[in-house]
């Protein structure tokens, strides 16, 4: 059987004293790591928090310095103008089934008053193109948000074609009813 070797308490104290007297190798970072590992848990947490705060402050300051010469974005929203079209009611393409109707109220979103002036003489053409397109639709074409999105895009394209070179921003639906 192997004999157990135990050290006397005096020998243990002497070894710890020698380890404490020896300087950690590695220069500045070695001494820093030695001090950190010798700290208590609370001191390490405080030191880590201060280090993170300094690093975060440096990053924040750098970001401010890079963007400091730029003006902040204006909070004002671009001015828009709206023009309401008359309510339209059309028969939908339904085949042999009972007739279905679409009632729609539309508002056009415009960028400026000049576009409104260009729209007024072309309004009969715009309403006519809307009527023709809406009569081609089936009720299934208008189901869900995807159907209304496709309709909005097609109507926007038709208005922009009718009033070219002017353009509208969007077609807005105030009411869409399929009966």
Secondary structure, DSSP 8 states (H G I E B T S, - for coil): --------HHHHHHHHHHHHHS--SSHHHHHHHHHHHHS-HHHHHHHHHHHHHHHHHHHHHHHHHHHTTS----------EEEE---EEEE---TTS---EEEEEEEEEESSHHHHHHHHHHHHHHHHHHHHHHHH--GGGG-HHHHHHHHHHHHHHHHHHHTTTS--SEEEEEEEEE-
